[in-house]
Each structure stands twice: as structure tokens, then as C-alpha cells.
Amino acid sequence: MCLIITLIMLVLSIQNLMEGYYNIGILQLVIALGFAFMLWRNIQITRCERSGNCSGCTLPEWLTKWFKKEEK
């Protein structure tokens, strides 16, 4: 899902920036980068969980606490 949204927002951003709509183009670029960051984070967490060695493969603690899953 993150990959699809990232690609769509990136394409829309490039189109709007080329047409001269800088405000909406920059907003879409920020959204695309946000989803790309979430995708990268999910890949890193999955690698960490599969290997069992979570010492250096995840993001800093101050950054990951913003995007933690709620545990039930």
C-alpha cells in the first residue's frame, strides 16, 4: 500500500511541479517522501524481526516512538 501511494504521489508531484503548480507539487512530494519513509521503516523492522538481531538495523529510538504499533 505504501509503495502504491508513494508512486502515485510522486508522479502527481512531478506533473504539478512541471506545470508550475509549486504549492500542491511540494505538498504531494512531502506526502510521497513520508510514505517512502514508512515503507523503508517497515522493511527495516521486518528484516530485524526475521534475523532476530535488532541491535543496529532499526531506526533511532526517538524516531521510532512516533510510529509504534499499538500493542493489544
C-alpha positions in Angstrom: 0.0 0.0 0.0 2.8 2.4 0.9 4.6 1.7 -2.4 1.5 2.4 -4.4 0.7 5.7 -2.7 4.3 6.7 -2.8 4.5 6.2 -6.6 1.2 7.9 -7.3 2.0 10.9 -5.2 5.5 11.1 -6.7 4.1 11.1 -10.2 1.5 13.7 -9.4 4.1 15.8 -7.7 6.4 15.8 -10.7 3.5 16.6 -13.0 2.3 19.5 -10.9 5.9 20.9 -10.5 6.4 20.8 -14.2 3.1 22.6 -14.8 4.1 25.3 -12.4 1.8 24.4 -9.5 4.5 24.6 -6.9 2.4 24.6 -3.7 0.5 21.5 -4.5 3.5 19.8 -6.1 5.6 20.4 -3.0 2.8 19.1 -0.7 2.5 16.0 -2.8 6.2 15.5 -2.7 6.3 15.7 1.1 3.4 13.2 1.3 5.3 10.9 -1.1 8.5 11.2 1.0 6.5 10.4 4.1 5.1 7.2 2.7 8.5 6.3 1.3 9.9 6.7 4.8 7.2 4.5 6.3 7.9 1.9 3.6 11.6 1.9 4.4 10.9 1.7 8.1 8.6 -1.3 7.6 11.3 -3.1 5.6 13.9 -2.4 8.3 11.6 -3.7 11.1 10.8 -6.8 9.1 14.4 -7.6 8.4 15.2 -7.1 12.1 12.3 -9.4 13.2 13.3 -12.1 10.8 17.0 -12.1 11.7 16.4 -11.8 15.4 19.3 -9.3 15.7 17.8 -5.9 16.3 20.8 -4.1 17.6 21.8 -1.9 14.6 19.3 -2.4 11.9 16.4 -0.2 13.1 15.9 3.5 13.3 16.8 5.6 16.3 14.5 5.2 19.3 13.4 8.9 19.3 12.2 8.4 15.7 10.5 5.0 16.1 8.4 6.0 19.1 6.4 8.3 16.7 5.4 5.3 14.6 5.0 2.5 17.1 2.3 -0.1 16.7 -0.3 -0.3 19.4 0.0 -3.5 21.3 -3.2 -5.1 22.5 
